[in-house]
């Protein structure tokens, strides 16, 4: 049986790995390496439990450092694991430091790489995620892309081989777990939230958290809405609110990070979602919830083009314009954009045929 090493380290990667791991283990011996990039219970362990992801075979506990040091320490540690495990393939997901470290460790040992969610581009090189995904794509053997747009992005960069349009693995996860989440509702019940009477927010991107004026503007914008804003607070954002002494508006309720099922339940029952997360933009689309994105661009351009996702940066005027539009958005056409929910099956079939 062929051996595959899967490298994961952050919340979105746990979600993506869950459906693919189940499919992989029907045909391959999978070894999971958890870098520890997201390490506390609310950002890591709870996802493994709720999504039935097998316990990691290797847990590196590398976190809390600068981008360079974190990537370097991950690279060194993963290299040693690959030397010991001798896999036939390394799988990496998305665009984190864990992604790049896993890919670099593999390519230097001449081990083929499969990049799940390849081809995404924001064309903003100030984003660490953009650097990670561009470099990973250049050294990957299999590039599993969620859409034709992602395929075109790769072809523009001179990548012609190994591209497979398979859809979005997170859609697999949503289809499987959205019904389970309806019976979960722990946080919504604890907070006595009524469906459609609150907004759900997530803010964690470096471009927002590391800019005092920008982060302050975002929280000022939150104060302008009439609904209650529920914000599961990322540790980085919490630290920056304290550092900058930013006052949290009265209508904003800060809560600890929640598990995947709890988060899906909060999302699908909210009036709209306010976020800077790439993954949450997609999840909002799949759950038929309007999304307002606090970034200057989006990798998921299709969600913007069909009118379900509004890019506002940290601009009050753009936000207010988008906020008015979301009141009518649920009547708009909502086409499938990223596959049919069988991405994991397609990926494994391709690997079976080519390994």
C-alpha positions as CSV (number, residue, x, y, z in Angstrom):
1,X,0.0,0.0,0.0
2,X,1.4,3.4,-1.0
3,X,2.2,5.8,1.9
4,X,1.0,9.4,1.9
5,X,2.1,12.1,4.4
6,X,-0.5,14.8,5.0
7,X,0.7,18.1,6.4
8,X,-1.8,20.3,8.2
9,X,-1.6,23.0,10.9
10,X,-4.5,25.5,10.8
11,X,-8.3,25.5,11.2
12,X,-9.1,25.6,7.4
13,X,-6.8,22.7,6.8
14,X,-8.4,20.5,9.4
15,X,-11.8,21.1,7.7
16,X,-10.3,20.3,4.3
17,X,-8.5,17.2,5.5
18,X,-11.5,15.6,7.1
19,X,-13.4,14.4,4.0
20,X,-10.2,13.7,2.0
21,X,-8.6,11.6,4.9
22,X,-11.6,9.4,5.0
23,X,-11.4,8.7,1.3
24,X,-7.6,8.4,1.2
25,X,-7.6,5.7,3.9
26,X,-9.6,3.4,1.7
27,X,-6.6,3.0,-0.6
28,X,-3.5,4.5,1.0
29,X,-1.6,4.4,4.3
30,X,-1.9,8.0,5.5
31,X,0.4,9.6,8.0
32,X,-0.8,13.0,9.4
33,X,1.7,15.6,10.5
34,X,0.2,18.5,12.6
35,X,2.7,21.4,12.6
36,X,0.9,23.1,15.6
37,X,0.4,26.4,13.8
38,X,-3.1,26.5,15.4
39,X,-2.6,24.9,18.7
40,X,-5.2,25.8,21.3
41,X,-8.3,23.7,21.9
42,X,-10.7,26.1,20.2
43,X,-8.6,26.4,17.1
44,X,-7.3,22.9,16.8
45,X,-8.2,19.9,19.0
46,X,-11.9,20.4,18.9
47,X,-11.8,20.2,15.1
48,X,-10.2,16.8,15.2
49,X,-12.9,15.6,17.6
50,X,-15.9,17.0,15.8
51,X,-14.7,16.0,12.3
52,X,-13.5,12.6,13.2
53,X,-10.0,13.3,11.9
54,X,-7.5,10.6,13.0
55,X,-5.1,11.6,15.7
56,X,-1.9,13.1,14.2
57,X,1.0,10.7,13.9
58,X,3.4,13.6,14.5
59,X,2.6,16.8,16.4
60,X,5.3,19.4,16.0
61,X,3.9,22.1,18.3
62,X,5.6,24.9,16.3
63,X,3.7,28.2,16.7
64,X,4.0,31.8,18.0
65,X,7.1,32.8,16.0
66,X,7.7,35.2,13.1
67,X,6.8,33.9,9.6
68,X,10.4,33.1,8.7
69,X,11.3,31.3,11.9
70,X,8.0,29.4,12.0
71,X,8.4,28.2,8.4
72,X,12.1,27.3,8.9
73,X,11.5,25.3,12.1
74,X,8.5,23.5,10.4
75,X,10.7,22.8,7.3
76,X,13.4,21.2,9.4
77,X,11.1,19.1,11.5
78,X,9.0,17.9,8.5
79,X,12.2,17.0,6.6
80,X,13.2,14.6,9.4
81,X,9.8,13.0,9.4
82,X,9.8,12.5,5.6
83,X,13.3,10.9,5.9
84,X,11.9,8.5,8.5
85,X,8.6,7.8,6.9
86,X,9.7,7.6,3.2
87,X,6.3,8.5,1.7
88,X,5.3,8.2,-1.9
89,X,3.6,11.5,-1.8
90,X,3.1,14.6,0.4
91,X,-0.3,16.4,0.5
92,X,-0.5,20.0,1.5
93,X,-3.5,22.3,1.7
94,X,-4.2,26.0,1.1
95,X,-1.7,28.8,1.8
96,X,-0.3,28.7,5.4
97,X,3.3,28.5,6.6
98,X,2.6,24.8,7.2
99,X,1.7,24.5,3.5
100,X,5.0,26.0,2.2
101,X,7.1,24.2,4.8
102,X,5.6,20.8,3.9
103,X,6.1,21.5,0.2
104,X,9.7,22.7,0.5
105,X,10.6,19.7,2.7
106,X,9.1,17.3,0.1
107,X,10.6,18.8,-3.0
108,X,14.1,18.9,-1.6
109,X,13.8,15.2,-0.9
110,X,12.4,14.5,-4.4
111,X,9.0,13.5,-3.1
112,X,6.0,14.4,-5.3
113,X,3.6,17.0,-3.9
114,X,-0.2,17.3,-4.2
115,X,-1.5,20.8,-3.5
116,X,-5.2,20.9,-2.5
117,X,-6.8,24.3,-3.3
118,X,-4.1,25.3,-5.8
119,X,-4.3,28.2,-8.2
120,X,-5.9,30.8,-6.0
121,X,-4.6,34.3,-6.3
122,X,-5.3,37.6,-4.6
123,X,-2.5,39.3,-6.6
124,X,-1.5,41.0,-3.3
125,X,2.1,40.1,-2.6
126,X,1.9,41.8,0.8
127,X,-0.2,38.8,2.0
128,X,2.0,36.0,3.5
129,X,-0.7,33.6,2.2
130,X,-0.1,34.8,-1.4
131,X,3.6,34.1,-1.2
132,X,2.9,30.6,0.3
133,X,0.5,29.6,-2.4
134,X,2.4,30.9,-5.3
135,X,5.6,29.1,-4.3
136,X,3.8,25.9,-3.4
137,X,2.1,25.8,-6.8
138,X,5.4,26.1,-8.6
139,X,6.9,23.0,-7.0
140,X,3.8,20.7,-6.9
141,X,3.2,17.7,-9.1
142,X,-0.6,17.5,-8.7
143,X,-2.4,20.9,-8.6
144,X,-6.0,20.3,-7.5
145,X,-7.9,23.5,-8.3
146,X,-11.5,24.4,-7.3
147,X,-12.5,26.3,-10.4
148,X,-11.6,27.2,-14.0
149,X,-10.4,30.6,-12.8
150,X,-7.8,28.9,-10.6
151,X,-6.7,26.8,-13.6
152,X,-6.3,29.9,-15.7
153,X,-4.2,31.6,-13.0
154,X,-1.8,28.7,-13.0
155,X,-1.6,28.7,-16.8
156,X,-0.7,32.4,-16.8
157,X,2.2,31.6,-14.6
158,X,3.5,29.0,-17.0
159,X,2.2,25.9,-15.2
160,X,0.8,23.5,-17.8
161,X,1.0,20.0,-16.3
162,X,-0.7,18.3,-13.4
163,X,-3.7,20.7,-13.1
164,X,-7.0,19.1,-12.2
165,X,-10.3,21.0,-11.8
166,X,-12.0,19.0,-9.0
167,X,-14.1,21.6,-7.1
168,X,-13.7,22.8,-3.5
169,X,-13.0,20.2,-0.8
170,X,-14.7,22.5,1.7
171,X,-18.0,22.0,-0.1
172,X,-17.7,18.3,0.7
173,X,-17.3,19.2,4.4
174,X,-20.2,21.6,4.4
175,X,-22.6,19.1,2.7
176,X,-21.6,16.5,5.3
177,X,-21.7,18.6,8.4
178,X,-24.4,21.3,7.9
179,X,-27.2,19.0,8.9
180,X,-25.2,17.8,11.9
181,X,-24.7,21.4,12.9
182,X,-28.4,22.1,13.2
183,X,-28.6,19.7,16.1
184,X,-25.5,21.2,17.7
185,X,-26.5,24.8,18.4
186,X,-24.6,25.1,21.7
187,X,-23.3,28.6,21.4
188,X,-26.5,30.0,19.8
189,X,-28.6,28.5,22.7
190,X,-26.2,29.8,25.4
191,X,-26.4,33.3,23.9
192,X,-30.1,33.2,23.3
193,X,-29.7,34.2,19.7
194,X,-32.7,34.2,17.4
195,X,-32.3,33.1,13.8
196,X,-31.5,36.0,11.4
197,X,-31.3,38.6,14.2
198,X,-27.5,38.8,14.5
199,X,-24.4,39.2,12.3
200,X,-21.5,36.8,12.7
201,X,-18.0,38.2,12.3
202,X,-14.5,36.8,12.0
203,X,-11.4,39.1,11.9
204,X,-7.9,37.7,11.9
205,X,-5.9,38.6,8.8
206,X,-2.6,40.2,9.4
207,X,-3.4,43.1,7.0
208,X,-6.3,44.0,9.4
209,X,-4.9,43.1,12.8
210,X,-1.4,44.6,12.4
211,X,-2.7,48.0,11.2
212,X,-4.1,50.0,14.1
213,X,-6.1,52.4,12.0
214,X,-7.6,49.7,9.9
215,X,-8.6,47.5,12.9
216,X,-10.0,50.5,14.6
217,X,-12.1,51.4,11.5
218,X,-13.5,47.8,11.3
219,X,-14.7,48.0,14.9
220,X,-16.2,51.4,14.3
221,X,-18.0,49.9,11.3
222,X,-19.4,47.2,13.5
223,X,-21.0,49.9,15.7
224,X,-23.0,51.2,12.7
225,X,-25.2,48.1,12.3
226,X,-28.5,47.6,14.1
227,X,-28.0,43.9,14.8
228,X,-25.9,42.3,17.5
229,X,-22.5,41.3,16.1
230,X,-21.1,38.0,17.4
231,X,-17.4,37.8,17.1
232,X,-15.5,34.5,18.0
233,X,-12.1,36.2,18.7
234,X,-8.9,34.9,17.2
235,X,-6.0,35.1,19.7
236,X,-4.1,37.5,17.4
237,X,-7.0,39.9,17.2
238,X,-7.6,39.7,21.0
239,X,-3.9,40.7,21.6
240,X,-4.1,43.6,19.1
241,X,-7.3,45.0,20.6
242,X,-5.5,45.2,23.9
243,X,-2.3,46.5,22.4
244,X,-4.1,49.3,20.5
245,X,-6.6,50.0,23.3
246,X,-9.5,49.7,20.9
247,X,-12.9,50.1,22.4
248,X,-15.3,47.3,21.5
249,X,-18.8,48.7,20.6
250,X,-21.7,47.8,22.8
251,X,-23.4,45.8,20.1
252,X,-20.4,43.5,19.6
253,X,-20.2,40.4,21.7
254,X,-16.7,38.8,21.9
255,X,-16.7,35.1,22.5
256,X,-13.9,32.5,22.5
257,X,-13.2,30.5,19.3
258,X,-15.8,27.8,18.7
259,X,-15.7,24.4,17.1
260,X,-16.6,23.7,13.5
261,X,-20.1,22.4,14.1
262,X,-20.9,25.4,16.4
263,X,-19.5,27.8,13.8
264,X,-21.5,26.3,11.0
265,X,-24.6,26.6,13.1
266,X,-23.9,30.2,13.9
267,X,-23.2,31.0,10.2
268,X,-26.2,29.4,8.7
269,X,-28.6,31.1,11.1
270,X,-27.0,34.6,10.9
271,X,-28.5,37.5,8.9
272,X,-25.1,38.1,7.2
273,X,-21.4,37.3,7.8
274,X,-18.6,39.9,8.2
275,X,-15.2,38.4,7.6
276,X,-11.7,38.6,6.3
277,X,-11.3,34.8,6.0
278,X,-11.1,33.1,2.7
279,X,-12.6,29.9,4.0
280,X,-15.5,31.7,5.7
281,X,-16.4,33.5,2.4
282,X,-16.9,30.2,0.8
283,X,-18.8,28.7,3.7
284,X,-21.1,31.6,3.7
285,X,-21.8,31.1,0.0
286,X,-22.5,27.4,0.5
287,X,-24.9,28.1,3.4
288,X,-26.8,30.8,1.4
289,X,-25.7,33.6,3.7
290,X,-24.7,37.0,2.4
291,X,-21.0,37.9,3.1
292,X,-19.3,41.3,3.5
293,X,-15.5,40.9,3.3
294,X,-13.1,43.2,5.1
295,X,-10.3,42.9,2.5
296,X,-9.3,44.8,-0.6
297,X,-9.5,41.7,-2.8
298,X,-10.7,38.1,-2.7
299,X,-9.3,34.9,-4.1
300,X,-12.9,33.6,-4.5
301,X,-13.7,36.1,-7.2
302,X,-16.7,34.0,-8.4
303,X,-18.6,34.7,-5.2
304,X,-18.1,38.4,-5.8
305,X,-19.1,38.3,-9.4
306,X,-22.5,36.6,-8.7
307,X,-23.3,39.2,-6.1
308,X,-23.2,37.2,-2.9
309,X,-19.9,38.6,-1.5
310,X,-19.1,42.3,-1.1
311,X,-15.4,43.5,-0.9
312,X,-15.3,46.6,1.3
313,X,-11.7,46.8,2.7
314,X,-12.1,48.9,5.9
315,X,-14.1,51.6,4.2
316,X,-17.2,52.8,6.0
317,X,-18.9,54.0,2.8
318,X,-18.4,50.8,1.0
319,X,-19.6,48.8,4.0
320,X,-22.8,50.8,4.3
321,X,-23.5,50.3,0.6
322,X,-23.0,46.6,0.9
323,X,-25.0,46.4,4.2
324,X,-28.0,47.9,2.3
325,X,-27.7,45.3,-0.5
326,X,-27.6,42.2,1.7
327,X,-31.2,42.8,2.7
328,X,-32.3,41.7,-0.7
329,X,-29.6,39.2,-1.6
330,X,-31.4,36.0,-0.6
331,X,-33.7,36.4,-3.7
332,X,-30.7,36.3,-6.1
333,X,-29.6,33.3,-8.1
334,X,-27.2,31.1,-6.2
335,X,-25.4,28.9,-8.7
336,X,-23.0,26.1,-7.8
337,X,-19.5,27.5,-8.3
338,X,-17.0,25.0,-7.0
339,X,-18.0,21.5,-7.9
340,X,-20.6,19.0,-6.7
341,X,-19.4,18.0,-3.3
342,X,-17.4,15.0,-4.5
343,X,-14.0,16.6,-4.6
344,X,-12.4,14.1,-2.2
345,X,-13.5,11.2,-4.4
346,X,-12.2,12.9,-7.5
347,X,-8.8,13.6,-5.9
348,X,-8.3,10.1,-4.7
349,X,-9.3,8.6,-8.1
350,X,-6.7,10.8,-9.8
351,X,-4.0,9.8,-7.3
352,X,-4.9,6.1,-7.7
353,X,-4.5,6.3,-11.4
354,X,-1.2,8.2,-11.4
355,X,0.7,7.0,-8.4
